[in-house]
């Protein structure tokens, strides 16, 4: 076991690392972070922030020599970086898991080979591959780059009359995956953790609503039949076991209108949909990641009350700094800001969480609190009125 007082290394400097570092420091660990940027969300709360390119393998080895274990906070860290870090400290989850899940084609090939349910797909490495794939899978279909895709980046929907060659050019004419279009009822996710000893903990099924392909609001527990939620958890358990994960991994699902679960993507780290666990669960996904990578027993993932989370994107800053006092005027709302200095459209700057008597109440609070941040006076609904109406 790696006990409190030890140093944990984090590859990456974003908000996931920030919340992980907060959990680690609360338990008495020290945190070192490495990323190409300075004054990062993680670096602002870490003990040591090292600025180096992920491709600077000598710097990575020096970094890992000064910590007891290395984890990562986003999956686009090069697998060679994880291998270099492993020369001096264990990397959890392992570099091999990173290698599989950071590349859509490798990920889907793994899932298909292990007989997990997923969307039909075909590899695309040329326009000819794309045209052949459209003939087999039909239209509409979704073309996604194999590498570096998240929050809707690197993907395009090909409709009934769209030019396939133009779609291929729009993603940079790079290796890609063509997926059959799924007419789904909803999207859900399961965030789960697995310990060194094979122990397993999960946060149940979480409902996810997207806007412009970026997660907008998550609600727990998901509004799905019990048997669907249980099946989603068991599929997630199987994925973590097959990959031999030590750490946290999220499985994103489509739920079809026929009630069938299909895996959309994997994320081998804490997930945006699990941010609500920071306030709503006995053990957050970030503390769970810490416990797992340090070889400690996993904590209880019990959901204390129904909860919801709404993302705060850089778009909210278009009219100036949002009104955080208006957000905090909602007694049940919890504001989380990531310390990012430059807001941009689509950039995740923070989130709001809330607990409620029901999932619908919690969702109503986070949506209303977010709306209040940019209400600017005239026509705004006062928080007390919103809360009374929701609680009714």
Secondary structure by P-SEA (a helix, b strand, c coil): cccccbbbbbccccaaaaaaaaaaaaabbbbbbbcccccccccccccccccccccaaaaaaaaaaaccbbbbccccccaaaaaaaaccccccccaaaaaaaacaaaaaaaaaaacccccbbbbbccaaaaaaaaaaccccbbbbbccccccccccccccccccaaaaaaaacccbbbbbccccccbbbbbbbcccccbbbbbccbbbbbbcccccccccccccccaaaaaaaaaaaaaaaaaaccccbbbbbbbbcccbbbbbcccccccccccccccccccccaaaaaaaaaaccccccccccccccccccccccccccccccccccccccbbbbbcccccccccccccccccccccaaaaaaaaaaaaaaccccccccccaaaaaaaaac
